[in-house]
Amino acid sequence: MYNMNRLEQNLQIQVWQFLQVSLNHKNSFAWATVNESGFGGKKAIILGSIRKKCGVVAGIPDLFVYSKGKLIGLELKTIVGRQSDSQKIIEKRIVESGGTYHLVRSVEEVEEALRADRVDLKVGV
């Protein structure tokens, strides 16, 4: 998230706020995964190595929703943003494992994706 461009960062903030007010927190919850170092040089190499040893995986979606036993990955992109190769691999692994994965570009697309996955959302949000 530290290297994330400002537009994508703003989108993630908007989506996170939407999730906090719209999810039925009795059977769903959401979280973000910071998966970038935010700086270069020796520190980035060292931190990257430590994170990898601790289980950080390249390509993990920006946000996850877990609802009624189902994992939903949400990869946020700007209008021109594209998935990296590692993100495509993770998408395939999530889907093959029984979860769902959505590349979304707006709060409206997040709402549509969650409704398609039968996530309980509060009405009128």
N, C-alpha and C positions, 0 to 999 in steps of 0.2 A: 504494500500500500504506500510506502514511502516514496517510491519512484513513480507512482501512478500519476498520470497527467491530471491537471486540475478539473477538467470536464468529467473524467471518469470518477475522480474522487467525489465531486459534487453529486454525481449520480448515485454513488454508493451511499452517501449520507442520506439522500432522499429515499432510497429504497429501504435503508435501515429504519428510518423514521416511520415509513409506511408499515414495515413488518411489526414494529413495536406497538402500533395502534390497531392493526388489522388482524393479526393472528389471534386465534383462540388459544390462549396460553395454558389451557387445561389439557390440550392434546397435541400442542405444537410448540416448538421453540426454534430460534434461529441463532446463528453465530457467524462471525467473520474470522477468516484466517489470514494473518499477516504472513506473507510468503516472499517478501523482498527485503534486501538489506538496506537500501537507501543511500549507500555511499560506495565508492570504489576503492581501489588500492588493496594494500595488505589486510586492512581491517575487514574488507568485504570477503576476501578469500578465507580468512580465519573464521569469520562468523558463518559464512556459507558452509564450510566444512563441519563446524559444530552443529549447525541446524540440520544438516543432512544426517549426521550421526544420531540426532535426536528424533528423526522421523519426518522432517520437513520434505515434502515431495513437490517437485516442479509441476506446474500446471493445475494446481488445486484451485477450484472455483473461488471467487471472491466471497461469496456467502453460501451458507447451507441452511436449509430448513429441514427439520426432522418432524414429521407429522404422522401420527397414527402408525408408527412402525416403518415409515418410508423415508428414505434419504433423498433430498432434492438439492442438486447443485445449481447455483445461479452464477453464471459468468457474466459480468457486466462489461459492456463495451460501448464506446461512443458510436455515432453513426458510421464513422469510417474505420472503427477498430476491427481487427481480425484476430481469430484464435491463433495462438502459437501451436507448433507441433506438439509440445508437451501437454497443452490444454486439450487438444484433440485426442491424445492417448488417454488422458484422465477421463474425458467424456465417455469414451468407449468402455473403460473399466467400470465406471459408475453404472452405466446402463447394463452391462453384462452381469453386474452384481445385483441387479434388481432395483436399483435406484433410477432416478430420472435426472436429467441435466438440461438446462435451458440457457442459451445465449440470449441475453435480453439487453435492450437499449433504452428502456424507459420504465417508470413505475407502472404504467399501464400494461406493458408487456409482462412485468413480474406478476401483476394481479391476474392476467389471463393465464399465465403458466401455472400459477398455484391453483386457480379454479379448475383448470384442465386436470391437475393432479388430485383433485377432490380435497384440497386443504380447506378446512373451515375458516372462512374469513368473516369478520364482523360486517354486517350490512350497513351501508351508508357511509363507508369510509372514503 
